[in-house]
Amino acid sequence: MGREHLRSHIGYRRLFANGALTLGVVFPLVRVAKAMPDMSQQLRIAELADSLGFASLWARDVPLYDPSSPDVGQLYDPWVWLGAVAAATRNIALCTAAIVLPVRHPLHVAKAAATVDVLSGGRFVLGIASGDRPREFAAFNVSHDDVASRFRDAHRYMLSALHEDFPEIDSPMGNMAGLDLLPKPLTGKLPHLSVGNARQTIEWIAGNTDGWVTYPRDIESQRKWVELWRTTVQRQSPERFLPFSELLFVELEEHADADAIPVYLGYKLGRRRLVEHLDSLREIGINHVILNLTLNNRPISEVMQEIAEYVLPFFPLPTAEVAAK
């Protein structure tokens, strides 16, 4: 797949540029003290993130409520929710982290993804994953043992439906001929990312997606993963740039110089230590960091405004010229 669709896609350009790092936030944008987050103010906060200049908003896909693993993401169906967010925002990229592809039919995913892309004016970037909750697979009558191959089958089917006119598809997940899926993405092809490894090899991810999103690690461990990613991508296509992103939980202290204290998948720290940590991530080659702010006890709007004023200026959105490289 060529890269013209990446250079011309508004959402992808806002997120990624070689040598740069941008910042986004993930829903829910509230402190989650129980399974069901309060979503009443989420659209207002999404508008705030847009106006403050964050690069992206990420919606998660948690199909079913499991009391043994009570996180329900942003609570609502991601497609319906992103439709509301698209109508409430103007510039910020909209992303999924991530659609659980094996339990959804690829035609439904393709239809929804293209719809969000068109309705948002080309701001949608699709994140996909294999899922990690076995009880959900049983509810959808999908064998958890077949997740890796089912993910690949669904991925092929989805991309054919999204990107080809009247595709002829012969797949374990269905056969399609003489039919077309509409709408198509605004730029003809929709950027998509692997969130986690989706039970695939790094070679498969580099050869079949437009970027990789992983969990945070200590700097030296993450440096090795970034180097492996770059080496793998360049081995397949020497001049190609594909982004490397990570999720990061951040509890922002009121004291600007508060030292970093490790927390679940991130840090409790002051804004100056946050800038230092993010700069270290940029130096090792990370291109986008998805901030999870649900650990904060302070009002989320206050935390976001502090980050926008004191952190975002060090990590600006790519210019059109830089993003095109």
C-alpha positions as CSV (number, residue, x, y, z in Angstrom):
1,M,0.0,0.0,0.0
2,G,1.4,3.4,-1.0
3,R,1.7,6.3,1.4
4,E,-0.3,9.0,-0.5
5,H,-3.4,8.3,1.6
6,L,-1.4,9.0,4.7
7,R,0.0,12.3,3.5
8,S,-3.4,13.5,2.5
9,H,-5.4,12.3,5.5
10,I,-6.1,15.1,7.9
11,G,-6.3,13.0,11.0
12,Y,-3.1,11.0,10.3
13,R,-1.2,14.2,9.5
14,R,-2.3,15.8,12.8
15,L,-1.0,12.8,14.7
16,F,2.3,11.8,13.1
17,A,5.5,13.2,11.7
18,N,8.9,11.7,11.6
19,G,11.0,13.0,14.5
20,A,8.1,14.7,16.2
21,L,5.9,13.8,19.2
22,T,2.3,14.8,19.7
23,L,-0.2,14.4,22.5
24,G,-3.7,13.1,22.7
25,V,-6.1,12.0,25.4
26,V,-8.3,9.0,25.8
27,F,-11.9,8.7,27.0
28,P,-13.3,8.8,29.6
29,L,-12.0,12.2,30.6
30,V,-13.0,11.8,34.2
31,R,-11.6,10.0,37.3
32,V,-13.2,6.5,37.2
33,A,-14.0,5.3,40.7
34,K,-16.4,2.7,39.6
35,A,-17.3,0.6,36.6
36,M,-19.6,3.1,35.0
37,P,-17.9,6.5,34.3
38,D,-20.0,9.7,34.4
39,M,-20.3,10.7,30.7
40,S,-22.5,13.7,31.3
41,Q,-19.8,16.3,30.6
42,Q,-17.7,14.4,28.1
43,L,-18.7,16.2,25.0
44,R,-18.0,19.6,26.6
45,I,-14.5,18.3,27.6
46,A,-13.9,16.9,24.1
47,E,-14.7,20.4,22.8
48,L,-12.1,21.8,25.3
49,A,-9.5,19.3,24.1
50,D,-10.1,20.4,20.6
51,S,-9.9,24.1,21.4
52,L,-6.7,23.6,23.5
53,G,-4.8,22.0,20.6
54,F,-4.5,18.4,21.6
55,A,-3.8,16.2,18.6
56,S,-6.3,13.5,19.2
57,L,-9.2,11.9,21.1
58,W,-9.3,8.2,21.5
59,A,-12.4,6.0,22.1
60,R,-12.1,2.4,23.5
61,D,-14.1,-0.6,22.6
62,V,-15.3,-2.7,25.5
63,P,-18.2,-4.7,24.1
64,L,-19.6,-6.2,27.3
65,Y,-19.5,-5.5,31.1
66,D,-17.6,-8.2,33.0
67,P,-17.6,-7.7,36.8
68,S,-14.3,-9.6,37.0
69,S,-12.7,-7.0,34.8
70,P,-15.0,-4.0,35.4
71,D,-13.5,-1.4,33.1
72,V,-16.1,-0.5,30.5
73,G,-14.0,2.1,28.5
74,Q,-16.0,5.2,27.8
75,L,-19.2,3.2,28.4
76,Y,-21.0,3.9,25.1
77,D,-20.7,2.0,21.8
78,P,-17.6,3.6,20.2
79,W,-19.2,4.2,16.8
80,V,-22.2,6.0,18.2
81,W,-20.0,7.9,20.6
82,L,-17.6,9.0,17.9
83,G,-20.5,10.3,15.8
84,A,-21.5,12.5,18.7
85,V,-17.9,13.6,19.3
86,A,-17.4,14.3,15.5
87,A,-20.4,16.7,15.6
88,A,-19.0,18.4,18.8
89,T,-15.5,19.0,17.5
90,R,-13.8,20.6,14.5
91,N,-10.1,19.9,14.2
92,I,-9.0,17.2,16.6
93,A,-8.2,13.7,15.2
94,L,-10.7,11.0,16.3
95,C,-9.3,7.5,16.9
96,T,-10.1,4.1,18.4
97,A,-7.9,2.3,20.9
98,A,-9.1,-0.1,19.8
99,I,-11.9,-1.8,18.0
100,V,-12.0,-5.5,18.9
101,L,-11.9,-6.8,15.4
102,P,-12.4,-10.6,15.9
103,V,-15.9,-10.2,17.6
104,R,-17.2,-7.8,15.0
105,H,-18.0,-8.5,11.3
106,P,-15.5,-6.7,9.1
107,L,-18.2,-5.2,6.9
108,H,-19.8,-3.6,10.0
109,V,-16.4,-2.2,11.0
110,A,-15.6,-0.9,7.5
111,K,-19.1,0.8,7.2
112,A,-18.8,2.4,10.6
113,A,-15.2,3.5,10.1
114,A,-15.8,5.1,6.7
115,T,-18.9,6.8,8.1
116,V,-17.0,8.4,11.0
117,D,-14.2,9.5,8.6
118,V,-16.6,11.2,6.2
119,L,-18.8,12.8,8.9
120,S,-15.7,14.1,10.7
121,G,-14.2,15.6,7.5
122,G,-11.4,13.1,7.3
123,R,-10.3,13.2,10.9
124,F,-10.7,9.5,11.8
125,V,-7.8,7.0,12.4
126,L,-8.9,3.4,13.0
127,G,-7.1,1.5,15.8
128,I,-7.8,-2.3,15.8
129,A,-6.9,-5.0,18.3
130,S,-7.5,-8.7,18.9
131,G,-9.1,-8.3,22.3
132,D,-8.1,-9.8,25.6
133,R,-11.2,-10.9,27.5
134,P,-12.0,-14.5,26.8
135,R,-15.6,-14.4,28.2
136,E,-16.5,-11.8,25.6
137,F,-15.5,-14.2,22.8
138,A,-17.8,-16.9,24.2
139,A,-20.7,-14.4,24.2
140,F,-20.1,-13.7,20.5
141,N,-19.7,-17.5,19.7
142,V,-16.1,-16.8,18.6
143,S,-13.4,-19.3,19.6
144,H,-10.7,-17.6,21.6
145,D,-8.2,-20.2,20.3
146,D,-8.7,-18.8,16.7
147,V,-8.3,-15.1,17.5
148,A,-5.0,-14.6,15.6
149,S,-6.2,-16.1,12.3
150,R,-9.6,-14.6,12.7
151,F,-8.0,-11.2,13.2
152,R,-6.1,-11.6,9.9
153,D,-9.1,-12.8,8.0
154,A,-11.2,-9.9,9.3
155,H,-8.4,-7.4,8.5
156,R,-8.2,-8.5,4.9
157,Y,-11.9,-8.5,4.4
158,M,-12.3,-5.0,6.1
159,L,-9.6,-3.4,3.9
160,S,-11.0,-4.8,0.7
161,A,-14.4,-3.5,1.5
162,L,-13.1,-0.1,2.6
163,H,-10.6,0.5,-0.3
164,E,-11.8,-1.4,-3.3
165,D,-14.8,-0.7,-5.6
166,F,-17.0,-3.7,-5.9
167,P,-14.5,-6.1,-4.4
168,E,-14.6,-9.8,-4.9
169,I,-14.1,-11.4,-1.5
170,D,-13.8,-15.0,-0.7
171,S,-13.2,-15.3,3.0
172,P,-14.0,-17.6,6.0
173,M,-16.0,-14.6,7.2
174,G,-18.1,-14.2,4.1
175,N,-18.3,-14.0,0.3
176,M,-18.9,-10.7,-1.5
177,A,-19.4,-10.1,-5.3
178,G,-21.3,-7.6,-7.3
179,L,-21.8,-5.4,-4.2
180,D,-20.0,-2.4,-2.9
181,L,-19.6,-0.8,0.5
182,L,-20.4,3.0,0.8
183,P,-19.3,5.5,1.9
184,K,-15.6,5.2,1.1
185,P,-13.0,7.1,3.2
186,L,-12.5,10.7,2.1
187,T,-9.0,10.1,0.8
188,G,-9.8,6.7,-0.7
189,K,-8.0,4.8,2.0
190,L,-8.4,4.9,5.8
191,P,-5.2,4.9,8.0
192,H,-5.3,2.1,10.5
193,L,-3.1,1.2,13.5
194,S,-2.4,-2.0,15.4
195,V,-3.1,-1.4,19.1
196,G,-1.0,-3.9,20.9
197,N,0.3,-6.8,18.9
198,A,-3.1,-8.2,18.0
199,R,-1.5,-11.7,18.4
200,Q,0.6,-11.0,15.3
201,T,4.3,-10.7,14.6
202,I,6.0,-7.3,14.5
203,E,6.8,-8.2,10.8
204,W,3.1,-8.6,10.1
205,I,2.2,-5.3,11.8
206,A,4.9,-3.4,9.9
207,G,3.8,-4.9,6.6
208,N,0.0,-4.6,7.0
209,T,-0.8,-1.5,9.1
210,D,0.0,2.2,9.2
211,G,1.5,2.3,12.6
212,W,1.8,0.7,16.1
213,V,0.4,1.6,19.5
214,T,1.9,-0.1,22.5
215,Y,1.9,0.1,26.3
216,P,4.5,2.2,28.2
217,R,7.8,0.7,29.3
218,D,10.9,2.1,31.0
219,I,12.9,4.3,28.6
220,E,15.6,1.8,27.8
221,S,13.2,-1.1,27.2
222,Q,11.0,1.1,25.0
223,R,14.0,2.3,23.1
224,K,14.8,-1.3,22.1
225,W,11.2,-1.8,20.9
226,V,11.3,1.4,18.9
227,E,14.6,0.4,17.3
228,L,13.2,-3.1,16.5
229,W,10.1,-1.4,15.0
230,R,12.2,1.0,12.8
231,T,14.5,-1.8,11.7
232,T,11.6,-4.0,10.8
233,V,9.8,-1.2,8.8
234,Q,13.0,-0.2,7.0
235,R,13.8,-3.8,6.1
236,Q,10.5,-4.1,4.3
237,S,10.5,-0.6,2.8
238,P,13.8,1.3,3.3
239,E,12.5,4.9,3.0
240,R,9.2,4.3,4.7
241,F,8.2,6.0,8.0
242,L,5.6,4.3,10.2
243,P,4.8,5.8,13.6
244,F,5.3,4.3,17.0
245,S,2.9,5.4,19.8
246,E,2.3,4.6,23.4
247,L,-0.4,5.0,26.1
248,L,0.6,6.8,29.3
249,F,-1.3,7.2,32.5
250,V,-0.6,10.6,34.0
251,E,-1.6,12.0,37.4
252,L,-0.5,15.6,37.3
253,E,0.6,17.1,40.6
254,E,-0.2,20.7,41.4
255,H,3.5,21.4,42.2
256,A,5.2,21.9,38.9
257,D,8.5,20.4,40.1
258,A,7.0,17.3,41.8
259,D,9.2,14.2,41.1
260,A,7.9,11.3,39.1
261,I,6.4,8.5,41.1
262,P,5.5,5.3,39.1
263,V,1.8,4.4,39.0
264,Y,-0.2,1.9,36.9
265,L,1.2,2.3,33.4
266,G,2.5,5.7,34.0
267,Y,3.5,8.4,36.5
268,K,2.3,10.8,39.2
269,L,4.4,13.9,38.6
270,G,4.6,17.7,38.1
271,R,4.4,19.3,34.7
272,R,8.1,20.0,34.4
273,R,8.9,16.3,35.0
274,L,6.2,15.4,32.5
275,V,7.9,17.6,29.9
276,E,11.2,15.9,30.6
277,H,9.7,12.4,30.3
278,L,7.9,13.2,27.1
279,D,11.1,14.7,25.7
280,S,12.9,11.5,26.5
281,L,10.2,9.6,24.6
282,R,10.6,11.9,21.6
283,E,14.4,11.3,21.7
284,I,14.0,7.6,21.4
285,G,11.6,7.9,18.5
286,I,8.1,7.8,19.9
287,N,5.7,9.9,17.7
288,H,2.5,10.1,19.7
289,V,1.5,9.6,23.4
290,I,-2.1,9.0,24.4
291,L,-2.6,10.4,27.9
292,N,-5.0,8.6,30.2
293,L,-6.0,11.2,32.8
294,T,-8.4,9.1,34.8
295,L,-6.1,8.9,37.9
296,N,-6.4,12.7,38.5
297,N,-8.3,13.9,41.6
298,R,-8.2,17.5,40.2
299,P,-10.9,18.7,37.8
300,I,-10.0,17.3,34.4
301,S,-10.5,20.7,32.7
302,E,-7.9,22.2,35.0
303,V,-5.4,19.4,34.3
304,M,-6.0,19.7,30.6
305,Q,-5.6,23.5,30.6
306,E,-2.3,23.2,32.6
307,I,-1.0,20.6,30.1
308,A,-2.1,22.8,27.2
309,E,-0.4,25.9,28.6
310,Y,2.9,24.4,29.9
311,V,3.4,21.1,28.1
312,L,1.9,21.3,24.6
313,P,4.1,24.1,23.4
314,F,7.1,21.7,23.6
315,F,5.2,19.2,21.5
316,P,3.4,21.2,18.8
317,L,1.3,19.7,16.0
318,P,3.2,19.0,12.9
319,T,3.2,21.6,10.1
320,A,1.8,20.5,6.8
321,E,5.4,20.4,5.4
322,V,6.7,18.2,8.2
323,A,3.7,15.9,8.2
324,A,4.1,15.2,4.5
325,K,7.6,13.7,4.9
